Every structure is written in structure tokens, then in C-alpha cells.
């Protein structure tokens, strides 16, 4: 949520709103990329995207999305599977979509209780 992001980034509310807007704009493409890489059975690519979204989600305190991104990254990085675990990737994609919706609502409503 935005309150966590404000704590993480030193209290600059305007910066947080700008970063949240960038997240909202970027995550749909990253989600599509993640799913495409999974369909291609590209474990390395899945790891890279999961790592990137993990950092972004952590900035905004988006749990359990951050944890799932970490799990996807580590599962595929450590080669705990022969192929991409599409079920794990799909769950991460769903959580990313939910996270975007949460931040969009907070940006649009200016929910100051979250700031």
C-alpha cells in the first residue's frame, strides 16, 4: 500500500504517487512478458521478470505479491524444476493484477488514510 511506500521512500508523497503510477503503467506489460516467457519455458526469463516485480512490489508493501514473486524467482533460479511451473507463474500474474487494482484505487481516490 502507499503508506508502506511512503515509509520506505522517506515520506515524499508526490514521489510515491509518481512511482505508483509508473508501477500501474508498467506491471501489465511485465505480467504479459512473464506469461509469454512461461509459455516458452524460459526459466531464466521468468526469474528476471519475477526479480524485477519483486522489488517493485516490496517498495509498495504488496504482500503476498512480493512473497510470490520471490518464490517464483527462487524456484526457477535454483532449478527446482525441469520446466517453468506455469501454475506458480499464473498465480503471480493474478496477484500482480490485484496489486495494480489496489494501487489504482489509492491513486484515484487519494486515500489519505493510506498516506
N, C-alpha and C positions, 0 to 999 in steps of 0.2 A: 504494500500500500504506500501511498505518498508520504505518510508520516514517517515510515521507516526510511524512505529515501532521503527525506529532509535531514534526519539524524545522521545518515551515512555520508551525506554530502555537505555537512556544515551549516544547515539551516537556510540555504538560499532557495526560497520558494520559487522564484522565477526560473532559476536553473532547473529545478526539479520538474516543473511543468514543461519546459522545453525538452528535457530528456525523456519524460514520459510520452510526449507527443512523438518524438523520434522512435521510441520503442513501439508505440502503437502503429506507426507507419511501416517500420521495418520487419516486425515479427511475422506478419502474414507471408512475406516472401521467404523469410528464413524457414518458416513452417513448411511451405511448399518445397523448398530445396531439401529439407530434411526428409520429407516423404519420398521425393524423387530419388535421393541417394539410397534410401532404404530399399526402394523397388529395384535399384541397380545392384543391390547387395554390396554397397561401398561402405565397409566398416570405418575406414579412415575418414571419409567424408562425413559420415554420421557423427563420429567423435568430434570433429572440428566444429560442426554446427552446434552440437549439444554443448560443447565447451563455451562457445560464444553466447548462447542464450542463457546458460547457467550464470554467467557473470552479470548479464543484464537483469535477469530475474532477481538475483541476490541483491542488487542495488535497490530494488523496489520492495524487498521483503516478501516476494511472491512465493510463499510456501503453499503447497507442496511442489510447485512447478520447479523451483530450484533443486530440490532433492531428486526429482525425477530426471532432470537434465543431468545431474551428477551421476545418477545410476546408469543412465543410457551411455554416457561418456565412458565411465569406468568399465562397464560390462563389455563394451566393444573395444576399448583401448587394451584391456587386459586379455583380449581374445578368449573370453569365457564361452564363446560360441563360435561355431564354424561359419555361420551366416548371420546377417543382420537379424535381430529379433524384432520383427515388424510390429508385434503386439506392444512391445515396450515403446517403440518409436511412435506408434499411433497414440498411445496414452499420453506421451509428452506433447504431441501435436494438439490433442484435446485440451490439455492443461494450459498450453500457450494461448489457445483461442480464448479460454476462460479468463486468463490473465489480461489479455488485451481488452476484453469487455469490462473488467473491473477498473482498469486504468482509464479507459474512455469515459466511463461514468464519472469517475472522480474529476477528470479534467473538465468535462462538460458541466457538471453540477457545481464545480468549485467547492466541493465538500470540505469546508474549512475545518471540520472536526478531524479530518484525516491529515491536516497540515499541522 
